[in-house]
Amino acid sequence: MRLRKSTSQADSLAFCGLQPEMISSSAIVKRDSVVLYNGERYHWYVVVNPTKYQVTKTSYNSEGVGVENVYYDNIIHISLYHGAKRLFSRDMKKQMYEDKVPKEFLSQAILGGMTYDYIDAKGVHFNATLCIPEEASCYMVETLVGFDGQLSMNLLEY
């Protein structure tokens, strides 16, 4: 075994004992609307709730040093009402999409958002985004809430 003293400043970072940086948003995002279909009014709302579930992402700086960033995942609540009758109400977690998104991707991704798309005879269509933080890699999964209260999902893009 040979030891050699390094002259690079980046090598000294290995002995600093720095903890990964926590990157989070504590803001709760609420969206709702009333939509019409066949003369009937439907009220939906979506609430994006930040959690303490950690997702660790390793990236490398220009000097090749690995930097770990920790992000917090979200739980998204969706509710659909027809007048005063609740048709659907559920908390959505990223694990619910594991049959649509590869598990390797899902382990590094966060459930970023849920946006209303349209309403038709099948029900109310939302688009869920599962993204790796600070990267262009995302999956968009259609999340359909049927008028019968049933939930179905379909991969749209990646």
PyMOL commands that set and color helices and strands:
alter all, ss='L'
color gray80, all
select helices_A, chain A and resi 10-15+94-97+103-108
alter helices_A, ss='H'
color red, helices_A
select strands_A, chain A and resi 21-23+29-37+40-60+66-82+85-92+110-120+123-131+138-146+151-157
alter strands_A, ss='S'
color yellow, strands_A
deselect
rebuild
show_as cartoon
